[in-house]
Amino acid sequence: MSQPLYDTSRSAEAGLIQRALNKDEAATRAIIGQHNRRLFRVARGIVRDDGDAEDVLQEAYLRAFSTLSTFRGDSSVATWLTRIVVNEALQRLRRHVERPIEDASPHTELARSNVVLFPLSGHQPMDPERIMAQHIYVIADALGGAIAKQFPDKFAAK
């Protein structure tokens, strides 16, 4: 009786891991090539931005290949890489949320006056859409002030 396909897949996977551990560039590229599309979709689903998803993937691959020797083989490489991508994406979201708009600009009065903040139950991170709305108001205010200073006769209130 022949071995199931699953075992063959695992042995091929183990061979790729071993070659990657030995600094075989082709093996590393093969691992990335096998999983890249799915991992990008996972990251994109969490961070909701293509650029951020690419950054997450890059960080995840860096973490994965720098700690490849710790891969025990209890799960598939796909599962292991997915967990690393999920953790990186969640860390990225936390970093973005933990920097409130008030720290980013001195023009926060306009941002606060145009965005109604509702009380949240428990400790929940700020909504990314709300953060972006605050950024837009701050930028618009700063840009309007700069244009008015540069061209006072063209943009004077009448």
Order of alpha helices (4+ residues) and beta strands (2+ residues): alpha-alpha-alpha-alpha-alpha-alpha-alpha
